[in-house]
């Protein structure tokens, strides 16, 4: 992370916004030009490693800044409890008390959007953002948008993945002279115990004589180092965690630590925007600690992972649990894990039928990717094959190391260092992940531990994702087999049909539709919905559609078609109920006869675009009462009118009355310009195609006798 002094216009705008809003920390994210990613460009008030998991945020991620940009409004979390509820992935990586606001920079409708502003407040901030604070945040966003419009944050020659955030240090509370600075040091030296100062990154910038004596180290060895790195007895991640908690919450913190061989010390931390003041004093033996802490690791032994690394892994683990398909896992590794560890390249393989199959790559030439495609796990010699055969990760720090084991590989790939991570679940190889670097690089013991842990998480996520993809393909094939592959062409009648599966469950639904040619002058249209989203619902849907088709072609009236289908479904006793709407259309007379078994009412748009909800007798759902009867009603279906049949997934919304939702759909149909049914169907479904959480299937049929042409009335 690079430093900054606030001389850049964007830096000044961020610091001014933080000051106006009373925020303790902040950052500016800029939307990349060539990919849906928010890149952290400048930050202030928090240590750089804290925001490292979010230095690059996918626009689709459930992260506050991404949500603010997608929804185009301010996102607020007034406490850690609210963060846990609304953004669990973020909460698990930053488990401290603070308030957070994320707001979009620039209006996406006007200029495509610029990015997002992130602001943090101390833990004692009220749970709600005041109107004055909100106005100041929004004013800051407007100022930042103007700055970004005039001063783009990077030039065309800088690839987006190389952008490194600037870290700004707020100006000191006041400027002092040399004499006053010496007096401040004398003051600190006279305090009982010991005093030291840390910058925001945790590095010691001042150590008094008393502090050095208590810590058991010379000041020269401590200055510029982080206490938990310079002092082995402070390597417990709990101690670093208290420092992080103080910086982020801006609340005083304390902890007690054991300094071998026989001393307990109390540390009190007092934070502000520039760093921390620490007071150290001898302490009594804490209750329950009579035998002292665990032994300090000997040289060469594994040391506990840092608190930041633990939270980073937790953040990535939470993200991996949200990955659904294989492509989700690949994208998450490429967009978050690769930049988090500073890698320039990534290769991911899946182990299938004893061979390696490439499922994702970044930063590799095509010939290098092709060279290892389809390698046999037991025969070929490659880093991935070796890792999977031994189950052990490999770390190569120089091209020479790689050349020794795999001649020609550095030249082929153009990579100088790499971490080769086998992906294994319950002793079974599922794939391999390779992180690579353009320059030689050493891997610390901490990185070995973290990357090995991540490999296990990636392996489990990939295994789940492959199973999910297999189920999704099975569901897709089953659904495609049960729905009509195509609708018959009927002269004088234009038809459009759409089916959108639920985004929940196995992607199998019970919605169905059909168009049945009865004779030269008549046609039948049917739409229905079997409750449930599983294989049983799909199977019953196939039986219902077949029964309707058989009774329709046998010449039964609409009411009788539903009655006979109902008897069949009742005899099957599936414990599932089915709604159905059957329409018999006489193309010569321009009349339609409709019968309903508990199905949402159809809509009729007249030639003048006036649209009404049709009042069709509401019969019982199919499969309840074997002797149920179904009344029919007739309507005029004039030329250039449109009859809309749909399932409840198109209109049902949580908390919205169904009649009101149907009326709103009728309003959209009425407002749509004269178009062919295919174009009208897209208009009615436009808010459903992009739905990330469609809880029900959607089926839609539009029927238009003697329809208008593609450019409107002739």
N, C-alpha and C positions, 0 to 999 in steps of 0.2 A: 504494500500500500504506500503510495507516495504522499508526501506532506504538502501542505498548502498554507499560505499566509493570508488569504482573503483578498488578494489583489485582482483576481479574475472577476469579471462582472457577475458570473453565476455564483461565485463564492460570496461576494458581498450581498447579493440578493438573498441567499440562504441564511446568512448570519443575521441580516436585518429582519427576515421573516421570523426566525427563532426568537429574536429579542422582542419583536412586537407581540408575538403570541405567548410569550412567557415560557417557551418550551426549553427543556434542558438538553435536548439532542435533536438532530434532524439529518435528513439526507434527501438528495434529488436523484430520481430515477428518470432516465431518458429512454424513450421507445426507439428500438433499433430500426434502421431504415429497411433492412433486408430480411428480417425475421421477427416473429411475434414474441419478442423478449424485451423486458425492461432491464436496463443496465444501470447499476449504481454508479453515479458519476462523481459526486462530491458528498461528504458527510462531515458531521461535527458533533462533539459531545459524548461519543461512545467509543470504546476501543475498536479498532478495525476488525479484530477477529469476531466480535459479537455479530456484526452484520455480514460476515464472510459467507454464511450459508445462503444469504439473499443478495449476493453481489450481482447475480443474474437471475431474474425471475421470469419464468414463462408466463405469458399473458393469460393463459388458461389456468394457472395455478391458484389454489385456494389460499392465497397470501394477501394480506390487506392491501398492499399497493396495487397488485394485479386486479383485485376485485374493484377497487376504486376506479381504475381506468376502464374496466369492462362496463361497469354500471354507470359511470360518468357522474358519480356523486361522492361526497365525503363519507369515509368509513371511520367509525369511532368505536374504540374499546376502552371503557373507563376504568377497568380493573383487570387483574389477571384472571379472575373468575369469568368475566365476560370473554376474555381472549380464549380461555379454555373452551367455552361454549361455542363461540363463533369461528375460531381459527385454531383448532387443536394442534395442527402441525407446528404453527408458530409458537404456541404456548409451551409445548414440550421442549423446545430448543432454548427458550428464554423464560425459565420458571421463576420470574421475579415480579414484584409489584411495581407497576407503572401504568400510565395512561398513554394511549396511542391514537393518533389520527393519520389517515392516509387520504389524500385528495388528488384528483386528476389535475394535471397542468395542461391547459389548452382545451378547447372544445373540439371533440372528435368530428362533429358535424361540420364545423367551420374550417378547421385546418388539419384534420387528421389526428389531432391529439399530440402532445409533446412528451408526456410522461407522467410522473407522480411525485408528490411531495410527501415525505414521511416525517412526522414530528412525534417526539416523546416528551411526557411530563413526569415529574416525580410522583412517588407513590401517594403523597398526601393531596394530590389534585382531586377536586370533587368528581363524583362519578359521571357527571354530565358536562359536556362542552357548553360554555355559556354562549349567548348570542353574540357578544362582543368578540369572544375568542374565535368563533366560527367566521365572523366577518373578517377578522385579521388573517386567518388562515386562507380564506378565499382571495383576499387582496394579495397575499403573498404568492398564491398560485398565478394570479394574473401578471404580477411583476416577473415571476420566473418565466412564464410563457413568452413575455415580451423579450426578455434577455435571450432565451433559447432561439427565438426567431431571428434575432440580430446576430447572435454569437453561437453558432452550432458548436456542440461540445467536442467534436472530433472532425478531422479532415477525412477526405475520401481515401487517403493513403493508409489510414489506420484501420485495420480489420476490427470489427466489433468485438471479437473475443479477446483482444489485447487491451481493451480499455481498462485502466486501473483507477479506482476511485481516489480522489484527493481527500486527505483527512485534514480538516481545518482545526487549528487551535484557537479558541476564543481569546481575545485580547485580555491582558491582566486587569484586575480590578483597578489598579493605579500603577503609575510608574514611580520608582524610587531611585534615589541616588546611591552611590557606592557606600557612603557612610551609613545610610539607613539599612542597606542590605547586610552590612557587617553587624549592625546592631541586632537585626533579626536573627542572624546566626547565633550571636551571643545569648539572645533571649532563649532560643531553643536549647542551647547547651546548658543553661541554668535550670531547665525544667527537671523535676525528678524523673527517674526512669530514663527512657530514651525516646527520641523523636526522629522520624524520617519522612521523606516526601516521595511520592510516586507520581509519574505522569499517567495519562489515561491508559497507556499501553501496559502499565504495571511496572515500568522500569524505575529503579531507585535514582532519584536526582539529588537527594540530600540525606546524609546519615550522620547523626550526632555521635560524639564520642561515647555517650551513655548507651545509645542504641547499638553501636558496634560491639561494645563489651557484652551487652545482653545477648546479642546474636552470635557472638563468638567468632567474628570475622573482621578483618581489617576493612576500613571504609573503601580503600582503593579497589578491593576485590568485589565489593558490593555495588558501587556506583555503576549505573548503566545496565545492571542485570535485574532480572525479576527475582524476587525473594524465593519463590518456589522452585526456581531453576538453580540459583546460587547456593541454596541451603538444602541439603538432602533431607533434613528432618521436617521440612515444610512441603514435601512433595505430595502429601495427601491432597487429592483434588478438592477436599472440603475447604482448604485454606484459600485456594485460588477462587473457589466458588463464592466465598464471602467478599472478596475483592470485586468480583463481577456484580454481585448483588448490590454492593454499595454504589458502584458507578452508575448502574442502570436505574435503580430506585431512588438514588440521591438521598438515601437515608443512612445514618451512622450504623455501622455493623461492628461486631466484636467476635473474637474466638479465642480459645485457649489452646496452646501448642506445647508439646514436650520437647525440650532441647536436651539431647543426651549430654552427659550421662544422668543428670539428676535435677534438672530445672524445668519448672513450668512457667510459661510466660503468657500474659494477657496482651492481646493486640486489639486496639480500638481504631477504627477507620472512619475518617470524616471526609466525605467526597464533595467536589464541586465540578464545574465544567472543565477545569484544567487538569485535575488529578485528585490525589488523595493525600491528606495528612494522617500520619499513623503515629499513635502513642503506644509505647511498649513498657510494660512493668512486670516485675516478678509476681507470681500468682501462687495461690494455694493449690494443693492437689485437688482437681475436680472430683466430685462424687462419682464413684464407679470407675475411676481411673487410677486406683491405687497401685496397679501393676504396670502403669505406663503404656504407651502405644505399641503398635507392631514394630518390629525391628526395621531399621533403615536398610534398604536394599544394598547389597555389596556391589562393588564395581563389576560391571558386566552383566548383572542381573537385570531382569525386566523391571521397569519402574511403573508405578500406576499411571494410567493415561491422564492427560490434563483435563480439567473441567471443561474447557472449551471444546476439546476433542470429543468428550463424552456427549455434550449437547449437540455437537455437529452430527455425530453418528445417530443420536436420537431423532434429530430433524430428518436426516436422510431415511432412517428406518420408518418414520411416520409417512414420509412421501412414498416409500416403496409399498407400504400397506395399501395406499390409495391407487396404485397402478393396477389396471384391470387386465389389459391384453399385453402380448409380447411387445408390441410397438410402444406401449406406454412405458414399459421397463427400459427399453433401449433409449427412448427419448429422455427419461429421467437420468439415466447414467450419463448420457452425452451432455445434457444441459445443466446438471447440477453437480454430479460427482466428478466429472472430468475437470471443470474449472475450479472446483473446490480444492483439488490437489495439484493445480497448476499444470495439468497435462495438456499436450497439444494434439494427441491422437488417442483413438479408442477403437478397439476391435472387440466385438462380442460374437461368440459362437454358441450354438445349441448343439448338444450331442444327440444325434438321431440315427438310429439303425447302425450304430457303430462307426459313424462318421461325423465330422464337423461340418455344420452348415452356418454360414455367415448370416446373422440376423441384424447386424448394425455395425456401422463404422463411421469414424470421423477422422479427418486429417491424414488419410492414407491414399497413396496413388492406386488407381484401379488395378494395375498389374500386381501390386502387393496383395490386394484383397483376393484377386483371382488365384494367386499362387497357392493359397491354402484352402481353397474351397473344396469341400468333399473329401478331405484327408481321412484316411482310416485311422481309428484310434489306436489300433494295435500295431500298425506297421510304420507309418510315416514318422519322420523326425522333425518336430517343430516345437517351439516353446509351449504352445497350447496343449499338444498331445502329451508332452512330458509332464506338464502340470496335472493333467487329468489322470495319467497313469500312476503317478506317485501320490496324488492328493495334496501335494505341498506347493505353496506359492514360490515363485522365483523372482528375485530382484536383481536386475542388471544395471550397473551404474555407468558403464562406459561402452562405446562401440567395440572396444577390444575384448571385453568380457563376452559380449554377444558373439563376436566373430570367432572366438575360441570354441564355443559350443555349437554355433550354427553358422558356418562359413557362408559369406555372401548375404546374410540377412540384413546387416546394417545398411549395405549399399542398396538393396532392394527396397527397403522400407523408408530409408532416410531418417531413421530414428536412432538416437544415441543412448537412451536409457529407457527402461520399461519395468513395469510391475506386472507379472503374469499371475493371475488369480484364478485358481480352479473353482468352479461353481458346483458344489457337491451337496446333495440332500440325502441324509440317512445312508451315507456310504455309496450313493448312486450318483454318477456324474451326469449333470444336466447341461453343462456348458463351460465356457471359459471367458473371462474378461481381461483384456490387456489394456493398461494405461501406458502411454508412451510419451517420450519427451524428445525435443529436438536437440537438446544439449545434454552433456553428461550431468548426472544428478545422483547424489547419495540419498539413501532412505534411512531415516532415524529409526530407532527401536520403537518409538511411539507410532511412527507411520506404518511400520510393519504390523503392529497390533491393530491399529485402526483399519487398515486396508484388509487385513485378514478377517476382521469382524464384519466389515462391509461385504466381503465376498460371500459370507454365509447368508447375509440378509438378501443380497441380490439373487443368490441361488434359489432361496425359498420363493422370492417374488417371481422369478422366471418360471419356476415349476408350476406355481399357481396360475400364472398367466397362460402358459401353454395348455393347461387343462381347461381354462376358461375359453380360450380360442377354439379348442376342439369342440366344446359344448356349443359355442356360438355357431360354428359351422354346421353342426348337426341340427341345431334349431332352425337355421336358415334353410337348410335343405328340406327339412320336414315341412316348414311353412310354405316354401315354394311349391312343394309337391301337392299340398292341399288346396292352395288357391288356384284359380284358373290361370293358365299360362298366357291366355289371350282371350279377348272378348270377341264374339262374332260381329262381323260387319253387317249393319242393318241400314239399308237405304232409307233416307228420310229421317234418320235419328243419329245425332252425334253423341258419343258417350265418352266420359273420362272416369277412370277409377284409380284410386290411390290406397295404399296400405302402408302405415308407419308402425313398426313394432314398438312395444314398450321398452324403455331403457332399464327396466328392473327385471330381475329374475333371469330366466333362460332365453329371453327374446322370442319365446313361443307364445302366441296369443290365440284367442278364440274368435276374433273378428273375421267375418267372411263376407263376400259379395259374389254375385253372379249375374250374368245376362243370358237369358234363354230365348232362343228364336222358336216361337210356337207355330206360326204359319206365315204366309206371305204378308199378312196385314197386321199381325200382332206379335208382341214380344213381352217377356216378363223380366222384371228386375227384382233382385232380392238382396237384402243386406241384413246381417245378423251379428250377434255378439254372445258367445258362450262365456260365462263367468270363469275367471281364473287365468293364470299365465303359466301353464305347464303342459306336459305331454297329454294328460287326460283331457284338458280343455281343447287342445288341438285335434285329438282323435274324435271327440264329440262334434267339434266343428265340421270335420270331414263327413261324419254321418248325417248331420243336419243338412248340410249343403247337398249331399247326394239325395236325401229323401225329398227335399223341396224340388230338386230338378226332376226327379222321377214323377212326382205327383203333378207338377206343372205340365210336363210333356204328355201326361195322360189325359189332360183336358179339364182338370179340376178347377173350380172357381177359386179366387183368392182366399176366401174364408175357409173353404174345404182343404186347400193346400196346407194351411196352417194347422187345421184340426187333425188331418192325417199325420202330419209330421209330429205334432204334439203326442199323438197316441204312440207312435214309434219310440220317441225319446222317453216317454213315461215307462214303456215296457223295458227299456234298457236300464232304467233306474240308476242313472249315473251320479246322482247326488249333486248335479250341476244343472243350473237353469239357463235358458237361452232366450234372448230377445230376438225378434225377427220382424221385418217389414217386407211385405210382398206387394208388388205393383204389377198389374196387368195393363198394358198400353195397347190401345187399338189405333194404329197409325192412320187408318183411313178416316175414322170418325173424329180423331183428335180427342178421345176420351181416355181416362185412366181410372182403374178400379183398384183401391188400396185396402189392405187389411194389416193390422198390427198385433203382434204378441208382445206387449209391454215395451215396444221400441220407441226411442225418441222421435218426435213428430217430424215429418219431412217439411221442406221449405219449397215454395213455388214462387219463382220470380217471373212476373208477367212481362210481356214485350216492352212495356213502358218502364221496366226495372223496379216497379213496385213489388215488394216481396212480402209474403205473408206466411205465417206458420199454419200448416194445414191441421184441421181438427179431425183426426182419424180415431175411430173407436178404439179404446185402449184395452185390448184383451189380455188375458193372463199370460205370463211367461210360459214358454214351452217346457214341458217336463214336470209340471206340478199336478195338474188335474187331468186325467185321461179323457174326461168327457167335456172338457172346456170347448166352448163355441166362440167363433171369431166373426164379428160383423165386418162388413165391407162398406166403403163409401166411394162414390164416383165424383170425379172432378173433370173440368175441361182442361186440356193441355194444348193450348193454341200454338201455332208456329212462333218461333223465336222466344218461347218461354224456356225456363230452365227448372227442372225438378231436382232438388238436392236431397240425397239420402246419405245418412252418416251414422256413426256409432257414437256412444256417449264420450269416448276419449277425446273427441274433437271439442266438446263444449264444457265438460266437467272441470271445475277448478276449485281447489280448497277454499271454503268460505264464501263461495259465490252461488247464489240461488240458481237452480237449473233453468227455470223459466227465463230468468234474466240473461243467462248465458246463451240460451237459444235465440232470444231476441237480439242479442249482440251479433250472433252469427248471421241472422237475417239482415241486420243492418250492414254488415260487411258485404254480403252478397248483393244487396241493393245498391251500395255505393260503388261496386266494381264496374268499370266501363264495359261496354259491349265487347265480348271476346268469345273465342271458342271455348268449349268446356275444359280443355286441357289447361288453358291459361287461367280460367276462373278457379280451377282446383288449386293451382299454385297460390293464388291470392288467398283463398280460404285456409291454406295450410302454412302460410309463411311464418306464423308464430309458433308452429309445431316442428318444422324441419330443424330448427336450431335449438330446440329444447334439450338441455343437457340432462334433464331429469323428467322424462315423459313417463308418468306412472301408469298409463293405460295405453292399449293399442288404439290406433285411429284408422278407421276405414271410411272412405268417402266415394260416392258415385254421383255424377252429374249427368242428367239426360236432357237433351235439347232437340225437340222435333223441328225439322226444317231450319236448322240453326243459321245464324248470321255468319258471314265470311270472316276471315282472319283480320281484316282491316275495318270491321264495322259494317253497318247496313250498306247494301248495294245502292 
